[in-house]
Amino acid sequence: MSAIVVLLFGLAAMACGYIFYSRFIAQYIFKLDPDFKTPAHTQEDGVDFVPTNRFILWGHHFTSVAGAAPIVGPAVAVIWGWGPAFAWVIFGTIFFAGVHDAGAIWASVRNKGRSIGAVTGEVIGERARNLFMVIIFLVLLMVNAVFAVVISNLLVANPSAVVPVWGAIIVALIIGQLIYRRKMNLITVSIVGVVALYALIGIGPNVPVELPETVAGLPQNSQWIVILFLYAAIASLLPVWVLLQPRDYINGLQLFIGLGLVYAAILFSNPTIVAPAFNTAVPEGTPSLLPLLFVTIACGAISGFHGLVSSGTTSKQINKETDVRFVGYFGAIGEGSLALAAILATTAGFATLGEWRELYSAFGQGGVDAFVEGGASIVAAGTGLSEAIAITLLTVMAVLFAGTTMDTGIRLQRYIMQEWGSIYNIPALKSVPVATVVAVGACVALAFGAGGADGTGGMLIWPLFGTTNQLLAGLTLLVITVIVVRLARPMWFTLLPLSFLLVMTLFALLVQLVDFYQQGNWFLLFLDVVILVAAVMVLLECVGTLRKHFRERAAT
């Protein structure tokens, strides 16, 4: 199969989804109002609530939700064949992710910029809110602790990426000042930022940076983890316009340039997809495609973490409510295009089927390394760039997205702590510095408390991330559905995706429950039960609310 055919079909389908389906959802389901006063205006504080240009906000939203996940998930899932992965990414993006992301922003904007957990308390009840926020806390804990490990491993394995990765922060700080202080033209600033970023990528291979083998008993990867958490804590305290927005915006631009290079390389070199469309000879120990495909590929199809970003940071920066469609739905399209690139890089970036099978010799193989290796091969063949530059380019792309997700994740965890402070009347947690210390402290405690000196404790609970994350997406759609029903609007466009997602996710949780029991992994078994019970109770609360509403409507 020619990679060009798959590429063009995938991009065309997602373009149609944005042009037609998202317009229908925006006009007839959410009924976005350009005259509605958004929280960015009514609660403007210059720190978290800031009216923002939709293009800049799209960059923040897209790169915050993207991270490494739309690369890792598809790169692992192609072990079942590229066909199922491709279908789930395309249809998931159009009918699931776009509606979910835009819906979460809309729900939050209509509820004073509160997180989806707090919104649950408003539209369903306190008990559902409390249970929902337990799931949210666990997802954020997993994301922050594990992405620190992913980034540190990439920086250790690719010293050439260190200068462009950290240099991008300096570029972002300058960009923020130029946009908000100097009021410079956005196009000019964008060009300057992108040129500076790619200049750093060109410099990277000539100035590799490696940390000492050990410092205070910490190996290199652990040193990077400590540095990353210190950076994320500081970044979360800064006003969003100083670092978070410009960093995400520039990263969004470099992603599209990077994707453009990958896609152009495919068009010029026309590589063949060597992996099977449906892999009937999966390695021993590979779990069943159903339901694991739908939790292995989360970001890139639909992800609960998107709902946290949508209702956590993005909703506080929406200038006009009509911007929700572009920022939320088109943000999902951007991530779907990244997942599509990951599928093509990990299936067409190898010379032979044998070479591909050698890498995919067991479930869980592939991931970022397969994307960088296969993608660099395609880029080098199609553009004439050296293999070293291509590897650095794709590594920096992956690390910058993982970094922006971690930045946003720590800020979101701080928001959750502050919301808990308000809900449970804990004055200390209402404080931004205290909430930040508690949020980062929880991540560090998991990373080093459970993982020891190597800081990989987050990997302990990572096996539950896929199911917990997708469960969160299903519950977010459930809350959006309740809001839509209360407004007497058609509910099928959110109800059908959430029904499919909840069935698959609860099925996956039960499959994992059996696996943990057979492995004797009692800690994960306990966590699985806690998450399963909390999800079922939130589901029952939502169903009860819907039934009550339908009875009241029938009575009138």
C-alpha positions in Angstrom: 0.0 0.0 0.0 1.3 3.4 -1.0 1.7 5.8 2.0 0.5 8.7 -0.2 -3.0 7.1 -0.6 -3.4 6.7 3.1 -2.1 10.2 3.8 -4.3 12.0 1.4 -7.5 10.0 2.4 -6.8 10.7 6.1 -6.2 14.4 5.6 -9.2 14.8 3.3 -11.5 13.1 5.8 -10.4 15.3 8.7 -10.7 18.4 6.6 -14.3 17.5 5.7 -14.9 16.9 9.4 -13.8 20.4 10.3 -15.5 22.2 7.4 -18.9 20.5 7.7 -19.4 18.5 10.9 -17.8 21.0 13.3 -19.9 23.8 11.8 -23.1 21.8 12.4 -22.1 21.0 16.1 -21.2 24.7 16.7 -24.4 26.1 15.2 -27.0 23.6 16.2 -25.8 21.7 19.3 -23.6 24.2 21.2 -25.2 27.3 19.6 -22.0 29.4 20.1 -22.8 33.0 20.6 -20.3 35.7 19.5 -22.0 38.2 21.9 -21.6 36.0 25.0 -19.2 37.6 27.6 -16.6 34.9 28.2 -14.8 34.4 31.6 -11.6 35.8 30.0 -13.4 39.2 30.1 -15.7 38.9 33.1 -12.9 37.5 35.3 -9.8 38.9 33.6 -6.9 38.9 36.1 -3.8 39.0 33.8 -2.6 35.7 35.1 -5.0 32.8 34.3 -8.0 34.7 32.8 -6.7 36.5 29.7 -8.6 37.2 26.5 -6.4 35.7 23.8 -6.1 35.8 20.0 -7.6 32.6 18.7 -4.5 31.6 16.7 -2.3 32.0 19.7 -4.8 30.1 21.9 -5.1 27.4 19.3 -1.3 26.9 19.6 -1.5 26.7 23.3 -4.4 24.3 23.3 -3.2 22.1 20.6 0.4 21.6 21.9 -0.9 21.2 25.5 -3.2 18.3 24.5 -0.8 16.8 22.0 2.4 15.9 23.9 4.0 12.6 23.1 0.8 10.6 23.5 -0.5 10.9 19.9 2.9 9.6 18.9 3.2 6.8 21.5 -0.3 5.4 21.2 -0.5 4.9 17.5 3.2 3.8 17.4 2.3 1.0 19.8 -1.1 0.1 18.4 0.1 -0.6 14.8 1.2 -4.0 16.2 -2.4 -5.0 15.4 -2.0 -3.6 11.9 -2.2 -0.1 10.5 -5.8 -0.5 9.4 -7.5 -0.5 12.8 -5.2 2.3 14.1 -5.9 4.4 11.0 -9.7 4.0 11.2 -9.8 4.8 14.9 -7.6 7.9 14.5 -9.7 9.3 11.6 -13.2 8.5 12.8 -12.3 9.2 16.5 -10.9 12.6 15.6 -14.0 13.6 13.6 -16.8 12.2 15.7 -15.3 11.9 19.1 -12.3 14.2 19.9 -13.5 17.3 18.1 -16.9 17.2 19.8 -15.4 16.3 23.2 -12.7 19.1 23.1 -15.0 21.8 21.9 -17.7 20.7 24.2 -15.5 20.8 27.3 -14.4 24.3 26.4 -18.0 25.4 25.8 -19.3 23.8 29.1 -16.5 25.5 31.1 -17.0 28.9 29.4 -20.7 28.8 30.2 -19.8 28.0 33.9 -17.3 30.7 34.8 -14.3 28.9 33.5 -14.5 26.1 36.0 -12.9 22.7 35.4 -15.0 19.9 34.1 -14.9 18.4 37.6 -16.3 21.5 39.2 -18.9 21.8 36.4 -20.0 18.3 37.2 -21.0 19.6 40.7 -23.1 22.4 39.1 -25.0 20.3 36.6 -25.2 16.9 38.4 -24.4 17.1 42.1 -21.7 17.2 44.7 -21.2 13.4 45.0 -20.6 13.0 41.3 -18.2 16.0 41.4 -16.2 14.5 44.3 -15.9 11.1 42.6 -15.0 12.7 39.2 -12.3 14.8 40.8 -10.6 11.7 42.2 -10.3 10.3 38.6 -9.0 13.7 37.4 -6.4 13.8 40.1 -5.1 10.4 39.2 -4.9 11.2 35.5 -2.9 14.4 36.1 -0.6 12.5 38.5 0.1 9.9 35.9 0.6 12.4 33.1 3.0 14.6 35.0 5.0 11.9 36.5 5.3 9.8 33.4 6.0 12.6 30.9 8.9 13.7 33.0 10.3 10.2 32.5 9.7 10.3 28.8 11.3 13.7 28.3 14.3 12.8 30.5 14.9 9.5 28.6 14.8 11.4 25.3 17.2 14.0 26.5 19.7 11.4 27.7 19.4 9.4 24.5 19.6 12.4 22.2 22.0 15.0 23.7 21.7 17.0 20.4 18.2 17.9 21.4 19.1 19.6 24.7 20.0 23.0 23.2 16.9 23.4 21.0 14.6 22.1 23.7 15.7 24.5 26.4 16.5 27.3 23.9 12.8 27.2 22.9 11.9 28.4 26.4 14.1 31.5 25.9 12.5 32.1 22.5 9.0 31.8 24.0 9.8 34.3 26.7 11.0 36.8 24.1 7.9 36.1 21.9 5.6 36.8 24.8 7.2 40.1 25.5 7.1 41.1 21.8 3.4 40.2 21.4 2.0 41.6 24.7 4.5 44.4 25.7 5.7 45.6 22.3 2.4 44.8 20.5 4.3 43.6 17.4 2.6 42.1 14.4 1.7 38.4 15.0 3.0 37.3 11.6 6.3 39.0 12.1 6.7 37.6 15.5 5.8 34.1 14.3 8.4 34.2 11.6 11.1 35.3 14.0 10.1 32.7 16.5 10.1 29.8 14.0 13.4 30.9 12.4 15.0 31.0 15.9 13.6 27.6 16.8 14.9 25.9 13.7 18.2 27.6 14.0 18.5 26.0 17.4 17.6 22.6 15.9 20.4 23.1 13.3 22.9 24.0 16.1 21.9 21.1 18.4 23.9 18.3 16.7 27.0 20.4 16.9 26.6 21.2 20.6 25.4 18.0 22.4 24.8 18.4 26.1 25.2 15.6 28.6 24.8 15.8 32.4 27.3 14.2 34.7 26.9 10.4 35.2 25.7 10.9 38.8 25.0 13.9 41.1 24.2 13.3 44.7 23.5 9.7 43.8 21.1 10.6 41.0 21.7 9.2 37.5 21.3 11.4 34.4 17.7 10.7 33.8 16.8 11.5 37.4 18.7 14.8 37.3 16.6 15.8 34.3 13.4 14.8 36.1 14.3 17.1 39.0 15.1 19.9 36.6 11.9 19.4 34.7 9.7 19.5 37.9 11.5 22.7 39.1 11.0 24.3 35.7 7.3 23.2 35.5 6.6 24.6 39.0 8.1 28.0 38.1 6.3 28.0 34.7 2.9 27.3 36.4 3.3 30.4 38.6 3.9 32.8 35.7 1.1 34.5 33.9 0.0 32.5 30.9 1.0 35.2 28.4 4.6 35.2 29.7 5.6 31.7 28.8 2.8 29.1 28.4 0.9 30.8 25.6 4.0 31.9 23.4 5.8 28.6 24.1 2.8 26.6 23.0 2.1 28.8 20.0 5.6 28.5 18.6 5.6 24.8 19.3 2.3 24.6 17.4 3.9 26.3 14.4 6.9 24.1 14.5 4.7 21.0 14.6 2.9 22.0 11.5 6.3 22.7 9.8 7.6 19.3 11.0 4.4 17.6 9.9 4.7 19.4 6.6 8.2 18.0 6.2 7.1 14.5 7.0 4.1 14.8 4.6 6.2 16.4 1.9 8.8 13.6 2.3 6.1 11.0 1.8 4.8 12.8 -1.3 8.3 13.0 -2.8 9.7 9.6 -1.8 6.3 7.6 -2.0 7.4 5.0 0.6 5.5 1.7 0.8 3.7 0.7 4.0 5.5 -2.5 4.8 3.4 -3.4 7.9 0.3 -5.4 7.4 -3.1 -3.7 7.4 -4.4 -6.3 9.8 -1.7 -8.2 11.6 -2.8 -11.8 12.0 0.6 -12.9 13.4 0.9 -10.7 16.5 3.6 -11.6 18.9 2.8 -13.9 21.8 1.4 -12.0 24.8 -0.2 -9.2 22.7 -3.7 -8.4 24.2 -6.9 -8.6 22.2 -7.5 -5.7 19.8 -11.0 -5.3 21.2 -11.1 -3.4 23.5 -7.4 -2.5 24.0 -7.1 -0.5 20.7 -9.5 2.1 22.0 -7.5 2.8 25.1 -4.0 2.3 23.6 -4.7 5.1 21.1 -6.2 7.9 23.2 -4.6 11.2 22.2 -5.0 11.3 18.4 -8.6 9.9 18.6 -10.1 11.1 21.9 -8.5 11.7 25.3 -9.8 12.6 28.7 -6.8 14.8 29.3 -8.1 17.1 26.6 -11.1 17.8 28.6 -8.9 18.9 31.5 -6.9 21.3 29.3 -10.1 22.5 27.6 -11.9 23.3 30.8 -8.7 24.1 32.8 -6.6 26.6 30.9 -8.2 27.1 27.4 -11.6 28.1 28.6 -10.1 30.9 30.7 -8.5 32.5 27.6 -11.4 32.3 25.0 -11.9 35.8 23.6 -15.2 35.1 21.8 -17.4 32.0 22.3 -17.3 31.4 18.6 -13.6 30.8 18.9 -14.4 27.5 20.6 -14.9 25.7 17.3 -11.5 26.8 15.9 -9.5 26.2 19.1 -11.2 23.0 20.3 -12.3 21.1 17.2 -9.4 22.2 15.0 -7.1 21.5 17.8 -8.3 17.9 17.7 -7.8 17.9 14.0 -4.2 19.0 14.5 -3.6 16.1 16.9 -5.3 13.6 14.6 -2.8 14.7 11.9 0.1 14.1 14.2 -1.3 10.6 15.0 -1.6 10.0 11.3 2.0 10.9 10.8 3.0 8.5 13.6 1.1 5.7 11.9 2.9 6.3 8.6 6.3 6.8 10.2 6.1 3.5 12.1 4.7 1.5 9.2 6.3 3.0 6.1 9.7 4.1 7.6 11.2 0.6 7.4 12.8 -1.1 4.4 11.1 -4.5 4.8 8.3 -6.3 6.7 11.0 -8.4 8.4 12.7 -5.2 9.7 9.3 -4.0 11.0 8.5 -7.3 12.7 12.0 -7.3 14.3 11.2 -4.0 16.1 7.6 -5.0 16.9 8.6 -8.3 18.5 6.4 -7.8 21.6 3.5 -5.7 22.6 4.6 -2.3 23.9 7.5 -2.0 21.5 7.8 0.9 19.2 6.7 4.1 20.8 8.6 7.4 20.3 11.8 5.5 19.3 10.0 3.9 16.4 8.5 7.2 15.3 11.9 9.0 15.4 13.6 6.1 13.6 11.0 5.6 10.9 10.1 9.2 10.5 13.8 10.3 10.2 14.3 7.7 7.5 11.3 9.1 5.5 12.3 12.7 6.0 16.0 12.0 5.0 14.9 10.1 1.9 12.3 12.7 0.8 14.0 16.0 1.6 17.7 15.3 1.4 18.3 16.3 5.0 21.0 14.4 6.8 19.9 11.5 9.1 21.3 13.4 12.1 19.3 16.5 11.5 16.1 14.5 10.8 16.5 12.6 14.0 17.1 15.8 16.0 14.1 17.5 14.3 11.7 14.7 15.3 13.2 14.2 18.7 12.8 18.0 19.5 9.2 17.8 18.1 8.4 15.0 20.5 10.2 16.5 23.5 8.7 20.0 23.1 5.2 18.6 22.9 5.8 16.4 26.0 7.2 19.5 27.7 4.2 21.7 26.9 1.9 19.0 28.1 3.8 18.7 31.4 3.7 22.6 31.8 0.0 22.6 31.4 -0.5 19.5 33.5 1.2 21.0 36.5 -0.8 24.2 36.1 -4.0 22.1 35.9 -3.1 20.2 39.0 -2.6 23.5 40.7 -6.1 24.6 39.6 -7.6 21.4 40.9 -5.8 21.9 44.3 -7.2 25.5 44.4 -10.7 24.2 43.5 -10.5 21.7 46.3 -9.4 24.5 48.7 -12.6 26.4 47.7 -14.9 23.3 47.8 -13.7 22.0 51.1 -12.8 25.4 52.7 -9.1 24.8 53.1 -7.6 28.4 53.0 -4.0 27.3 52.4 -4.9 25.4 49.2 -6.5 28.5 47.8 -3.0 30.1 47.7 -1.3 29.8 44.3 2.2 29.1 45.7 0.9 26.5 48.2 -1.3 24.8 45.6 1.7 24.6 43.3 4.0 23.1 45.9 1.4 20.5 46.8 0.8 19.7 43.1 4.5 19.3 42.3 5.1 17.5 45.6 2.6 14.9 44.8 4.2 14.2 41.4 7.7 14.1 42.9 6.6 11.8 45.7 5.2 9.4 43.2 8.2 9.7 40.9 10.9 9.1 43.6 8.9 7.6 46.4 7.7 4.7 44.3 10.6 4.6 41.8 13.6 5.2 44.0 16.6 7.2 42.8 15.7 6.7 39.1 12.5 8.8 39.5 10.4 6.3 37.4 7.7 5.8 40.0 5.0 7.1 37.7 5.5 4.1 35.5 4.1 2.0 38.4 0.6 3.2 37.8 1.0 3.9 34.0 -0.7 0.6 33.0 -3.9 2.2 34.2 -3.5 5.4 32.4 -5.1 4.4 29.1 -8.3 3.2 30.6 -8.5 5.9 33.2 -7.9 8.6 30.6 -10.5 7.2 28.3 -12.9 6.8 31.1 -12.4 10.5 31.9 -13.2 11.3 28.3 -16.4 9.3 28.4 -17.5 10.9 31.7 -16.7 14.4 30.2 -19.0 13.6 27.3 -21.6 12.4 29.8 -21.6 15.8 31.6 -21.8 17.6 28.2 -24.7 15.5 27.3 -26.5 16.4 30.5 -26.0 20.1 29.7 -27.3 19.6 26.2 -30.4 17.7 27.4 -31.1 20.4 29.9 -31.0 23.0 27.1 -33.5 20.8 25.1 -31.0 20.3 22.2 -30.3 17.0 20.3 -28.2 14.7 22.5 -27.3 11.9 20.0 -24.2 13.6 18.8 -22.6 13.3 22.3 -24.6 10.4 23.6 -23.5 7.9 20.9 -19.8 8.6 21.2 -19.9 8.5 25.0 -21.8 5.2 25.0 -19.3 3.5 22.7 -16.4 4.9 24.7 -17.8 4.0 28.1 -18.5 0.4 27.0 -15.0 -0.1 25.6 -13.3 1.5 28.6 -15.3 -0.4 31.3 -14.6 -3.5 29.3 -10.9 -2.7 29.2 -10.9 -2.0 33.0 -12.5 -5.5 33.6 -9.9 -7.1 31.3 -7.1 -5.4 33.2 -8.7 -6.4 36.5 -8.4 -10.0 35.6 -4.8 -9.5 34.4 -3.7 -7.8 37.6 -5.3 -10.6 39.7 -3.5 -13.3 37.7 -0.2 -11.4 38.0 -0.7 -10.9 41.7 -0.4 -7.1 41.3 -2.6 -6.2 44.2 -1.7 -2.4 44.2 -2.9 -1.9 40.6 -5.8 -4.3 41.3 -6.9 -2.0 44.1 -6.5 1.1 42.0 -8.5 -0.5 39.2 -11.4 -1.3 41.5 -11.4 2.2 43.0 -11.5 3.8 39.5 -14.1 1.3 38.3 -16.4 2.0 41.3 -16.0 5.7 41.0 -16.8 5.7 37.3 -19.9 3.5 37.8 -21.1 5.8 40.6 -20.6 8.9 38.4 -22.4 7.2 35.6 -25.4 6.3 37.8 -25.6 9.9 39.1 -25.7 11.2 35.5 -28.3 8.7 34.5 -30.4 9.6 37.5 -30.1 13.3 36.6 -31.2 12.6 33.0 -34.2 10.5 34.1 -35.3 13.2 36.5 -35.0 15.8 33.7 -37.0 13.7 31.3 -39.8 13.1 33.9 -40.0 16.8 34.6 -40.2 17.6 30.9 -42.9 14.9 30.4 -44.9 16.4 33.3 -44.9 19.8 31.7 
